[in-house]
């Protein structure tokens, strides 16, 4: 039985809500590092495949914005995500412009 989740039949008060918050805070620190790796991947991919880079950039910006609001770990990933979005949009506009000529 998981001690972090209170159960209906649990009469004792051994459920510690601060332990649950600390566990979630550790999870956010790990996801901040993972989203930074995804942001670097999105930036590199946006130079080669602008549509995939655009999609990854959107995912990175939304996830890192949430992490940035909960803790200060997502700021670098957020900046790299915005940068990958800009590179992808410029690439898409350039491709459309060259095909119209």
WOVENBEL-V10660 format. One record per residue. N is the residue number from 0. RES is the residue in three letters. BURIAL is b if it has 16 or more other C-alpha atoms within 10 Angstrom, else e. Layout:
# WOVENBEL-V10660
n: <N;N>
res: <RES;RES>
burial: <BURIAL;BURIAL>
This chain:
# WOVENBEL-V10660
n: <0;1;2;3;4;5;6;7;8;9;10;11;12;13;14;15;16;17;18;19;20;21;22;23;24;25;26;27;28;29;30;31;32;33;34;35;36;37;38;39;40;41;42;43;44;45;46;47;48;49;50;51;52;53;54;55;56;57;58;59;60;61;62;63;64;65;66;67;68;69;70;71;72;73;74;75;76;77;78;79;80;81;82;83;84;85;86;87;88;89;90;91;92;93;94;95;96;97;98;99;100>
res: <UNK;UNK;UNK;UNK;UNK;UNK;UNK;UNK;UNK;UNK;UNK;UNK;UNK;UNK;UNK;UNK;UNK;UNK;UNK;UNK;UNK;UNK;UNK;UNK;UNK;UNK;UNK;UNK;UNK;UNK;UNK;UNK;UNK;UNK;UNK;UNK;UNK;UNK;UNK;UNK;UNK;UNK;UNK;UNK;UNK;UNK;UNK;UNK;UNK;UNK;UNK;UNK;UNK;UNK;UNK;UNK;UNK;UNK;UNK;UNK;UNK;UNK;UNK;UNK;UNK;UNK;UNK;UNK;UNK;UNK;UNK;UNK;UNK;UNK;UNK;UNK;UNK;UNK;UNK;UNK;UNK;UNK;UNK;UNK;UNK;UNK;UNK;UNK;UNK;UNK;UNK;UNK;UNK;UNK;UNK;UNK;UNK;UNK;UNK;UNK;UNK>
burial: <e;e;e;e;e;b;e;e;e;e;e;e;e;e;e;e;e;e;e;e;e;e;e;e;e;e;e;b;b;e;b;b;e;e;b;b;e;b;b;b;b;b;b;e;b;b;e;e;e;b;b;e;b;b;e;b;b;b;b;b;b;e;b;b;b;e;b;b;e;e;e;e;b;b;b;b;b;b;b;b;b;b;b;b;b;b;b;b;b;e;b;b;e;e;e;e;e;e;e;e;e>
